[in-house]
């Protein structure tokens, strides 16, 4: 089961608690989470740490995280503290949703 989360607007101090609540929304049956970040123009340091904490929680629960549509500044911030590639491999960061879905389809076939 794949859970898709659309993020809209900057991810900064005032929004981090809402983002951190993401893990509570994910069903126990989920195997993958897609974070659609094409509408996130800016991430500050608190936003980066909220993303890192969420990804760590998801990974500990055996859930794979994929990112779609990452813009320049948020990508720089995630790479700067090594969320990409240490928590999310570069192969799981996609330009388009279609690329992500195609990759997931292949991965699911390989798993089963």
SERO-4910 file (N, C-alpha, C, O; in steps of 0.05 Angstrom, whole numbers):
BEGIN
 pado doro    nc1    nc2    nc3   cac1   cac2   cac3    cc1    cc2    cc3    oc1    oc2    oc3
  Unk    A     17    -23      0      0      0      0     18     25      0     37     26     15
  Unk    A     11     44    -17     27     68    -19     10     92     -9    -13     95    -16
  Unk    A     22    108      8     10    132     20     23    156      6     47    158      6
  Unk    A      6    174     -4     16    198    -18      9    222     -2    -14    227      6
  Unk    A     30    238      4     26    263     19     34    287      2     57    289     -7
  Unk    A     16    305     -3     21    330    -18     29    351      2     14    357     20
  Unk    A     52    363     -2     60    386     15     57    411     -2     66    412    -25
  Unk    A     46    431     11     41    456     -4     51    479     13     45    482     37
  Unk    A     67    496      1     77    520     14    103    514     29    112    491     30
  Unk    A    116    535     39    142    532     53    139    515     78    119    515     91
  Unk    A    160    500     83    161    483    107    181    497    126    205    495    124
  Unk    A    169    512    145    185    528    163    175    525    192    156    510    197
  Unk    A    187    539    210    181    537    239    152    534    246    145    516    261
  Unk    A    135    550    235    107    550    242     91    527    232     68    522    240
  Unk    A    102    512    213     87    490    200     98    462    208     86    442    200
  Unk    A    120    461    222    134    436    227    117    416    243    119    392    238
  Unk    A    102    426    263     86    407    279     65    394    262     59    370    266
  Unk    A     53    408    243     33    397    226     46    375    208     35    354    203
  Unk    A     70    381    198     84    362    181     92    337    198     89    314    188
  Unk    A    101    341    222    109    319    239     86    300    245     90    277    251
  Unk    A     61    310    244     38    294    249     33    274    226     15    257    228
  Unk    A     48    277    205     45    259    181     46    230    189     30    214    178
  Unk    A     64    222    206     66    194    213     41    182    225     36    158    222
  Unk    A     25    198    239      0    189    251    -21    184    230    -40    169    235
  Unk    A    -19    196    207    -38    193    185    -34    168    168    -51    160    153
  Unk    A    -11    156    171     -3    134    153    -14    107    163    -10    100    186
  Unk    A    -29     93    147    -40     67    155    -18     47    161      4     48    149
  Unk    A    -23     29    180     -4      9    188      4    -10    165     25    -22    165
  Unk    A    -13    -11    145     -9    -29    122      9    -16    100     16    -30     81
  Unk    A     16      9    104     32     23     83     60     11     82     73      6    102
  Unk    A     70      8     57     98     -1     53    115     22     42    139     21     45
  Unk    A    102     42     30    116     64     18    101     90     22     76     90     23
  Unk    A    116    112     25    105    139     27    117    156      5    142    156      2
  Unk    A    101    170    -10    110    189    -30    105    217    -20     82    224    -14
  Unk    A    126    232    -17    123    261     -9    125    277    -34    146    280    -47
  Unk    A    102    289    -42    102    306    -65    108    334    -56     93    347    -43
  Unk    A    132    344    -64    142    370    -54    145    391    -76    160    411    -72
  Unk    A    132    388    -98    134    407   -120    124    434   -113    131    454   -126
  Unk    A    107    436    -93     96    462    -85    109    473    -59     98    490    -45
  Unk    A    133    462    -53    147    472    -29    171    488    -40    192    476    -48
  Unk    A    169    514    -39    190    531    -50    214    535    -31    236    541    -40
  Unk    A    209    531     -5    229    538     15    226    520     39    204    514     48
  Unk    A    249    512     50    250    496     75    271    509     93    294    513     85
  Unk    A    263    516    118    284    527    136    295    504    153    288    481    149
  Unk    A    313    510    171    327    490    187    307    473    203    311    449    206
  Unk    A    287    486    215    268    470    231    252    451    213    244    429    221
  Unk    A    246    460    189    232    443    170    249    419    162    239    397    159
  Unk    A    275    424    158    293    402    151    294    381    174    293    357    168
  Unk    A    295    390    199    295    371    221    269    356    224    268    333    232
  Unk    A    246    370    218    220    356    218    219    334    197    209    313    202
  Unk    A    230    340    173    231    320    152    248    297    161    241    274    157
  Unk    A    272    303    172    290    282    181    277    264    202    279    240    199
  Unk    A    264    276    222    251    260    243    230    242    231    227    219    239
  Unk    A    214    253    213    192    238    201    203    215    185    193    192    187
  Unk    A    223    220    169    235    198    152    247    177    170    244    153    165
  Unk    A    260    185    192    272    165    210    250    147    222    253    123    224
  Unk    A    228    160    231    205    144    242    194    125    222    188    102    228
  Unk    A    190    135    197    179    118    176    198     95    170    189     72    168
  Unk    A    223    101    167    243     80    161    244     59    183    246     35    178
  Unk    A    242     68    208    243     49    231    218     31    230    219      8    240
  Unk    A    196     41    219    172     25    217    172      8    191    151     -5    185
  Unk    A    194      8    177    196     -8    152    182      4    128    176    -10    109
  Unk    A    178     30    129    165     44    107    186     59     91    202     74    101
  Unk    A    185     54     65    203     67     46    192     95     39    168     98     35
  Unk    A    210    115     37    202    142     31    213    150      4    237    145     -2
  Unk    A    196    163    -12    204    172    -39    196    202    -40    175    210    -29
  Unk    A    212    218    -54    206    246    -57    202    253    -86    218    244   -103
  Unk    A    182    269    -92    175    276   -119    175    307   -121    163    320   -104
  Unk    A    187    317   -143    185    346   -149    200    364   -131    192    387   -127
  Unk    A    222    355   -120    238    371   -102    250    395   -116    264    392   -136
  Unk    A    245    419   -105    255    443   -117    283    449   -107    293    435    -89
  Unk    A    296    468   -120    325    473   -115    332    479    -86    350    466    -76
  Unk    A    319    498    -73    327    505    -46    321    482    -26    339    476    -10
  Unk    A    298    470    -27    293    447     -8    313    424    -14    322    411      5
  Unk    A    320    419    -39    339    398    -45    366    404    -33    379    387    -22
  Unk    A    374    429    -36    400    437    -25    400    433      6    419    422     17
  Unk    A    378    440     19    377    437     48    378    407     56    391    400     76
  Unk    A    364    390     42    363    361     48    390    348     43    398    330     57
  Unk    A    404    358     22    431    347     16    452    358     36    471    344     42
  Unk    A    448    382     45    467    394     63    471    379     89    493    376     99
  Unk    A    449    368    100    452    351    124    450    322    118    447    305    136
  Unk    A    452    315     93    455    288     83    430    270     87    432    246     88
  Unk    A    406    283     88    382    267     87    382    253     61    375    229     59
  Unk    A    390    268     40    395    256     14    426    255     12    437    277     11
  Unk    A    439    234     10    431    206      3    430    187     27    424    163     22
  Unk    A    435    195     52    437    176     73    410    164     82    409    140     88
  Unk    A    389    180     84    363    170     92    345    164     68    330    145     68
  Unk    A    348    180     47    334    175     22    354    174      0    366    195     -6
  Unk    A    358    151    -12    378    149    -34    369    167    -57    345    172    -61
  Unk    A    388    177    -72    382    194    -95    364    180   -115    350    192   -130
  Unk    A    365    153   -115    348    138   -134    319    139   -126    301    131   -141
  Unk    A    313    149   -102    285    151    -92    276    180    -93    255    187    -81
  Unk    A    290    198   -106    282    226   -110    276    229   -140    294    225   -157
  Unk    A    251    236   -146    242    236   -174    233    264   -182    223    280   -166
  Unk    A    237    270   -207    227    296   -218    197    296   -221    184    316   -216
  Unk    A    186    273   -230    157    272   -235    144    249   -220    156    230   -213
  Unk    A    118    253   -216    102    232   -202    102    206   -219    103    184   -208
  Unk    A    100    209   -245     99    186   -263    125    170   -261    124    145   -261
  Unk    A    148    183   -259    173    168   -255    173    152   -229    182    130   -228
  Unk    A    163    164   -209    161    151   -183    143    127   -184    151    105   -174
  Unk    A    120    130   -195    101    107   -197    112     85   -214    110     61   -207
  Unk    A    125     91   -236    137     71   -253    159     55   -237    161     31   -239
  Unk    A    175     70   -222    196     57   -206    183     40   -184    192     17   -179
  Unk    A    162     50   -171    149     34   -150    137      8   -162    138    -13   -150
  Unk    A    125     11   -185    114    -13   -198    135    -35   -202    130    -58   -198
  Unk    A    159    -26   -211    181    -44   -215    190    -56   -188    195    -80   -186
  Unk    A    192    -39   -168    201    -48   -142    182    -68   -130    190    -88   -117
  Unk    A    156    -63   -133    136    -81   -122    138   -109   -135    136   -129   -122
  Unk    A    141   -109   -161    145   -134   -176    169   -149   -166    168   -173   -163
  Unk    A    191   -134   -161    216   -147   -151    212   -158   -123    225   -178   -116
  Unk    A    196   -145   -106    191   -154    -78    175   -180    -77    180   -196    -60
  Unk    A    157   -183    -96    139   -206    -96    144   -223   -119    131   -243   -123
***
